[in-house]
Amino acid sequence: MNSFILKNLRLPGALLLTLALAGCNPKGRPATESTERERKFNVLFIAVDDLNTAIGCYGHPLVQTPNIDRLASRGVRFERAYCQSPICIPSRASLLTGRRPQTTQTFRAKDAFRKVLPDVVTLPQHFRQHGYYAARVGKIFHMGVPNDIGTSGKDDPQSWAEVVNPKGRDVLEEDRLTNLTPKEGLGGALAYLAADGTDEEQTDGMVATETIRLLQTHRDTSFFIGAGFFRPHPPFVAPKKYFDLYPLDKIVLPQDAAHDRKDIPAMALTINPPNFGLDQQAQKRAIQAYYASVSFVDAQVGRVVNALDSLGLADNTIIVFWSDHGWLLGEHGLWRKHTPFEETARVPLIVAAPGKQPAVSSQFVELLDLYPTLSQLCGLPASEGLEGVSFVPVLDDPKRTVKDKALTTVKMANGKFGNSVRTARWRYTEWDEGREGAELYDHDRDPNEQTNLAGKPEHAETVNRMKQLLTGPATNEKAAAGYK
């Protein structure tokens, strides 16, 4: 009996039950297919652009993020999650292919991973190939901000069944921005606007609205939906009420040691003069705008998660909250990203999965590990060629170790590389394989990375050991249980 007849016949409940037991349900699907669909977890994949750990649940004393905090309280929050590059393009390409930037050969704006890996299967494409409805709203693969807002930017069409590219009044009102660094392009400028109007009129408000629409429309389908928010990527735009949360007299500037920049290799000092030469009041205004943008995005994340809950999808949906890299707010006299200090390499990461207990984990994970992790959680086969490993063991036991280190790389404008490795105690960075200098920081004694020990004779052995870690495998293979 076909689905049209079944849908339009008024059948007694007992007869409907008989039909279901005979191999069909009232919608005409085989019972085995229905059971399989119910077994699959959905994925709500929430990406935030340029977000560091200035979040309440990560211990920030000022920034207000009640919605992200609530999400953390129902999931596993990772204290030691790291990106593979402190730049949007290579970081997102790495996460979404499960491969390191050295494999994707995606480092700068002109690069495209499909040129090097034309047949690679991306994370959402993998889900799509296994029967999931895959869609994105906003920025998941790379888009330039603000120029690509409203377009697909460097998207990957094979990955999605549907895409939505909102464009809000933040783009239309760029002429109202205050730019503290007018020589910089808007994508990297310390420019801001305390906007008029409602959240829903901003691009990120539209991202939330459209994501909610997709959740409503596809609630009965196994889905992988990406919600890609653009803020706090500059220019910093948020409604005025979010700026009001952060009076300038409450904002504290980084207290760098007087000698801090003296022992940092020149390649790492991407902002000269320090802090763009801005006075302290201007620096505070830039930080205020960044914090306002974070709280604005937090409100949109709350709208999406609340909608998921109200639709009754929470018990069958994995929620992943991540940022592509961190962001510097005056530490070392630097702003933006581009250099692998702790503030840029470390990222917020929260995974709330059905059946997994809320926890905080201090174990190392990397963003490219999300691909195999989500595949395993959803019962999908491992994709070939992945260089990340599943951290499902950590979701089961927050003290379980699957990695002993994290690797981050960046290709600078001069074509030379900075390669960094982070272990439980140390961060070691080499510039141009050491020809342009090196950095060694002891996180037990110097968590703000202000004293470079790389040239100290008493640390020569540590430097040699860290050099080896730059090229060795990042995985504790035995602990990872072999799932890649």
C-alpha positions in Angstrom: 0.0 0.0 0.0 1.6 3.3 -1.0 2.2 6.2 1.2 -0.4 8.5 -0.4 -3.2 6.0 0.3 -2.0 5.4 3.8 -1.8 9.1 4.6 -5.3 9.8 3.4 -7.2 6.8 4.7 -8.8 7.1 8.2 -7.7 3.7 9.6 -8.4 2.3 13.1 -5.4 2.3 15.4 -5.3 -1.5 15.6 -5.1 -1.7 11.8 -2.3 0.8 11.7 -0.4 -1.2 14.2 -1.0 -4.3 12.1 0.4 -2.6 9.0 3.4 -1.4 11.0 4.1 -4.9 12.3 3.8 -6.2 8.8 6.7 -4.1 7.6 5.2 -0.7 6.9 4.4 2.3 9.0 1.6 4.8 8.3 4.0 6.9 6.3 4.8 4.1 4.0 8.5 3.6 5.2 9.8 0.1 5.9 10.0 -0.5 9.6 13.8 -1.2 9.4 14.4 2.2 7.8 12.3 3.9 10.5 14.3 2.1 13.2 17.6 3.1 11.6 16.6 6.7 11.3 15.5 6.8 14.9 18.9 5.4 15.9 21.0 8.1 14.2 22.0 11.2 16.1 21.5 14.6 14.5 24.4 17.1 14.5 23.9 20.8 15.2 27.3 22.3 14.3 27.7 25.8 15.8 30.8 27.8 14.5 31.8 31.2 15.9 34.4 33.3 14.0 37.5 34.6 15.8 36.3 33.7 19.3 38.9 33.2 22.0 38.1 31.9 25.5 36.7 35.2 26.7 33.6 33.3 27.9 32.0 32.9 31.3 32.3 29.2 31.5 36.1 29.5 30.7 36.5 31.6 33.7 36.5 35.1 32.2 35.6 37.6 35.0 33.8 40.1 32.9 32.3 38.7 29.7 28.7 37.6 29.9 27.8 34.5 28.0 24.9 32.8 29.8 23.7 30.7 26.9 27.1 29.3 26.0 27.6 28.7 29.8 24.3 26.7 29.9 25.4 24.7 26.9 28.7 23.9 28.7 26.8 22.7 31.7 25.1 20.0 29.6 28.1 18.9 27.6 31.9 18.3 27.9 33.9 21.5 27.9 37.5 21.1 26.7 40.1 23.2 28.5 42.9 22.2 26.0 41.4 22.3 22.6 43.6 23.7 19.8 43.3 24.8 16.2 45.6 23.7 13.5 46.3 27.2 12.3 45.5 30.6 13.7 43.9 31.8 10.4 40.4 31.2 9.3 41.1 29.5 5.9 43.5 26.8 6.9 41.8 26.2 10.3 38.4 25.5 8.7 39.9 23.5 5.9 41.7 21.3 8.4 38.7 20.8 10.6 36.3 20.1 7.8 38.6 17.6 6.0 40.1 16.1 9.1 43.6 16.8 7.7 46.4 19.0 8.7 47.2 22.2 6.8 50.4 20.6 5.5 48.2 18.0 3.8 45.5 20.4 2.5 48.1 22.9 1.5 45.6 25.6 2.5 47.3 28.4 4.3 46.3 31.8 2.8 43.4 33.4 1.0 44.4 32.2 -2.5 44.6 28.5 -1.5 41.8 26.0 -1.9 41.9 22.5 -0.6 40.0 21.0 -3.6 42.9 22.0 -5.9 45.2 19.7 -3.9 42.6 17.1 -2.7 39.9 17.1 -5.4 38.2 14.0 -4.2 38.4 14.5 -0.5 35.2 13.9 1.4 34.5 16.7 3.9 32.9 16.2 7.3 29.4 17.4 6.2 29.8 15.6 2.9 30.5 12.3 4.8 27.3 12.7 6.6 25.4 13.6 3.5 26.7 10.4 1.8 25.3 8.4 4.6 21.7 9.7 4.3 21.8 12.9 6.3 20.3 16.1 5.2 23.3 18.5 5.3 22.9 22.2 5.3 24.6 25.4 6.5 23.6 28.9 7.3 26.4 31.5 7.3 30.1 30.8 7.6 31.3 27.2 7.9 33.9 27.0 5.2 35.8 30.2 4.6 34.1 33.5 3.9 35.9 36.8 4.0 34.4 39.2 6.6 32.8 41.5 5.8 33.2 41.4 2.0 31.8 37.9 1.5 28.8 38.2 3.9 25.7 37.4 1.8 27.6 35.2 -0.6 28.9 31.6 -0.5 32.5 32.8 -0.3 34.9 29.9 -0.5 32.2 27.4 0.2 32.3 23.7 -0.8 29.1 22.9 -2.9 29.6 19.1 -2.6 29.2 19.3 1.1 25.6 20.7 1.3 22.1 20.0 0.1 21.1 23.5 1.0 22.9 26.8 1.9 21.6 30.1 3.2 23.7 33.3 3.0 22.1 36.0 5.2 23.1 39.6 4.9 22.0 42.0 7.6 22.1 45.7 8.4 25.6 45.4 9.8 26.8 45.2 6.2 24.6 47.9 5.0 25.7 50.3 7.7 29.5 50.0 7.3 29.7 53.7 6.6 28.8 54.2 10.3 31.7 52.3 11.7 34.3 53.9 13.9 37.7 52.6 12.7 40.5 52.9 15.2 43.0 51.6 12.7 42.0 53.2 9.4 45.1 51.9 7.5 43.8 48.4 8.0 41.2 46.7 5.8 37.9 46.2 7.6 38.5 42.5 7.9 41.4 43.1 10.2 40.7 46.6 11.5 39.8 47.5 15.0 36.5 49.0 13.8 33.2 48.9 15.6 29.6 50.0 15.7 27.1 50.0 18.5 24.2 49.4 16.2 20.6 50.5 16.3 17.7 48.0 15.8 17.1 44.5 16.9 19.3 41.4 17.0 17.3 39.8 14.2 18.2 42.6 11.8 21.9 41.8 12.1 23.5 39.1 10.0 24.1 36.8 12.9 20.5 37.3 14.1 19.5 36.1 10.6 21.8 33.1 10.9 20.0 32.1 14.1 16.5 32.7 12.5 17.4 30.7 9.4 19.0 27.9 11.4 15.8 27.6 13.5 13.8 27.4 10.3 15.9 24.5 9.1 15.5 22.7 12.4 11.8 23.1 12.2 11.6 22.0 8.6 13.9 18.9 9.0 13.0 17.8 12.5 11.9 14.4 11.2 15.0 13.8 9.2 18.5 12.9 10.2 20.4 16.2 9.8 23.8 17.8 10.0 23.1 21.5 10.2 25.9 24.1 10.4 25.1 27.4 12.0 28.1 29.7 11.2 28.2 33.0 13.1 30.4 35.8 11.8 31.1 37.7 15.0 33.2 38.5 16.9 35.3 38.7 13.7 36.0 42.4 13.0 34.5 44.8 12.3 32.8 44.4 15.7 29.1 45.1 15.2 26.5 44.4 17.8 23.3 46.2 19.1 24.0 48.9 21.6 22.6 47.0 24.6 25.6 44.6 24.4 28.1 47.5 24.5 26.3 48.7 27.6 27.3 45.5 29.4 30.9 46.6 29.4 31.6 50.0 30.8 35.1 51.2 29.8 36.2 51.6 33.4 35.6 47.9 34.0 37.8 46.7 31.2 41.4 45.7 32.2 44.2 45.8 29.6 46.7 43.0 29.5 49.6 43.5 31.9 52.6 42.4 29.8 56.0 42.3 31.4 58.2 45.2 30.3 60.6 42.9 28.7 57.9 40.8 26.9 58.5 41.8 23.3 62.3 42.0 23.6 62.7 38.2 23.4 60.1 37.5 20.8 61.3 36.7 17.3 60.6 39.5 14.8 58.4 37.3 12.6 56.0 36.8 15.5 55.6 40.6 16.0 52.9 41.2 13.4 51.7 44.5 14.9 54.2 47.3 14.9 54.2 49.6 16.8 52.8 47.7 19.7 49.0 48.0 19.9 49.0 49.9 16.6 50.2 52.9 18.6 46.8 53.3 20.2 46.4 54.9 23.6 44.8 52.9 26.5 41.4 54.4 26.0 41.2 53.4 22.4 42.4 49.9 23.3 39.6 49.6 25.9 37.1 50.7 23.3 38.3 47.9 20.9 38.1 45.3 23.7 34.6 46.6 24.7 33.5 46.1 21.1 34.9 42.6 21.0 33.2 41.6 24.2 29.9 43.2 23.0 30.1 41.0 19.9 30.7 37.9 22.0 27.7 38.6 24.1 25.6 39.3 21.0 26.7 35.9 19.5 25.9 34.2 22.8 22.3 35.5 22.6 22.0 34.0 19.1 23.4 30.7 20.2 20.8 30.7 22.9 18.0 31.2 20.4 19.1 28.2 18.4 19.7 25.9 21.3 16.3 26.9 22.8 14.6 26.2 19.5 16.3 22.7 19.3 15.0 22.0 22.8 11.5 23.2 22.2 11.3 21.0 19.1 12.0 18.0 21.2 15.3 17.3 19.5 17.7 17.5 22.4 17.7 13.8 23.2 18.7 12.9 19.7 21.1 15.7 18.7 24.8 16.2 19.2 25.6 19.9 19.7 29.1 21.1 18.9 30.2 24.6 19.7 33.6 25.7 18.3 35.7 28.6 17.1 38.2 28.4 14.2 41.0 30.0 16.4 41.5 32.4 19.2 42.2 36.2 19.1 44.7 38.5 20.7 43.4 41.5 22.6 46.7 43.4 23.2 48.7 40.5 24.7 52.3 41.1 23.7 51.2 44.3 22.1 49.5 42.2 19.5 45.9 42.1 18.1 44.0 39.7 15.8 45.5 36.2 15.1 48.2 35.0 12.7 50.8 34.0 15.4 50.6 30.7 17.4 50.5 32.1 21.0 48.2 30.5 23.5 45.6 33.2 23.0 45.3 32.3 19.2 46.0 28.6 19.1 43.6 27.6 22.0 39.9 27.6 21.2 36.7 27.1 23.0 35.1 23.7 22.3 32.0 22.2 23.8 30.4 18.9 22.8 27.0 18.0 24.2 26.1 14.5 23.1 23.1 12.3 24.2 24.2 9.8 26.8 27.4 11.6 27.7 27.7 13.1 31.1 28.6 16.8 31.5 32.2 17.4 32.5 35.3 19.6 32.1 38.2 17.9 30.5 41.8 19.0 30.5 42.9 16.5 28.0 44.4 17.6 24.6 42.1 17.6 21.6 42.5 19.3 18.2 39.8 20.6 15.9 40.6 18.1 13.2 39.6 15.4 15.7 35.9 16.5 15.4 35.5 14.6 12.0 36.3 11.1 13.4 34.6 11.9 16.7 31.3 12.9 15.2 31.4 10.0 12.7 31.9 7.5 15.6 29.2 9.1 17.7 26.7 8.8 14.9 27.7 5.2 13.9 29.2 6.2 10.6 32.2 4.3 9.2 35.6 6.0 9.4 36.5 8.1 6.4 39.8 7.3 4.7 42.8 9.5 5.1 41.9 11.3 8.3 44.7 12.7 10.3 42.7 13.4 13.4 41.5 10.8 15.9 38.2 10.3 17.7 38.0 11.7 21.2 34.9 9.7 22.1 37.0 8.0 24.9 37.3 11.4 26.5 33.6 12.1 26.2 33.1 8.8 28.1 35.9 9.5 30.6 37.1 13.1 30.8 40.5 11.9 32.3 41.2 9.6 29.4 44.1 10.6 27.2 44.0 10.4 23.4 46.7 13.0 22.7 49.8 14.2 24.4 50.2 17.4 22.4 48.7 19.8 19.9 50.2 21.2 16.7 49.6 24.6 15.2 51.1 26.0 12.0 51.0 29.3 10.2 52.3 30.5 6.9 53.2 34.2 7.1 52.9 36.8 4.3 56.6 36.3 3.5 56.1 32.6 2.7 57.9 31.4 5.8 56.3 29.2 8.4 55.8 29.3 12.2 55.3 25.8 13.7 54.2 25.4 17.3 53.7 22.5 19.6 51.9 22.6 23.0 52.3 20.0 25.7 51.0 19.9 29.2 53.8 22.1 30.4 55.5 23.7 27.4 54.8 25.7 24.2 57.6 25.6 21.7 57.5 27.6 18.4 60.0 27.6 15.5 60.1 30.3 12.9 61.3 29.2 9.5 62.6 26.0 11.1 64.5 28.0 13.6 66.3 30.2 11.2 64.2 33.2 12.2 64.2 32.3 15.9 62.4 30.1 18.4 60.2 30.5 21.5 59.9 28.2 24.5 57.4 29.0 27.3 56.9 27.2 30.6 53.2 27.2 31.3 53.7 26.0 34.8 55.4 29.2 35.7 54.6 31.5 32.8 51.0 30.9 31.6 50.9 34.3 29.8 54.0 33.3 27.7 56.0 36.4 28.6 59.5 34.9 29.1 61.1 33.2 26.1 63.4 30.4 27.4 64.5 29.1 24.0 68.0 30.6 24.2 68.7 29.6 27.7 71.4 26.9 28.0 69.7 25.3 30.9 66.7 24.6 28.7 68.6 23.2 25.7 67.5 19.6 26.5 63.8 20.7 26.6 64.2 22.6 23.3 65.7 19.4 21.7 62.8 17.3 23.0 60.2 19.8 21.8 61.9 19.9 18.3 61.2 16.2 18.0 57.6 16.7 19.0 57.1 19.2 16.2 57.3 16.4 13.6 56.3 13.3 15.6 52.7 11.9 15.7 50.2 13.8 17.8 48.3 10.8 18.9 48.4 8.3 21.7 47.3 5.5 19.4 46.6 3.0 22.1 44.4 5.4 24.0 42.5 6.5 20.9 41.4 2.8 20.5 42.3 2.8 16.8 39.2 4.8 15.5 40.3 7.4 12.9 
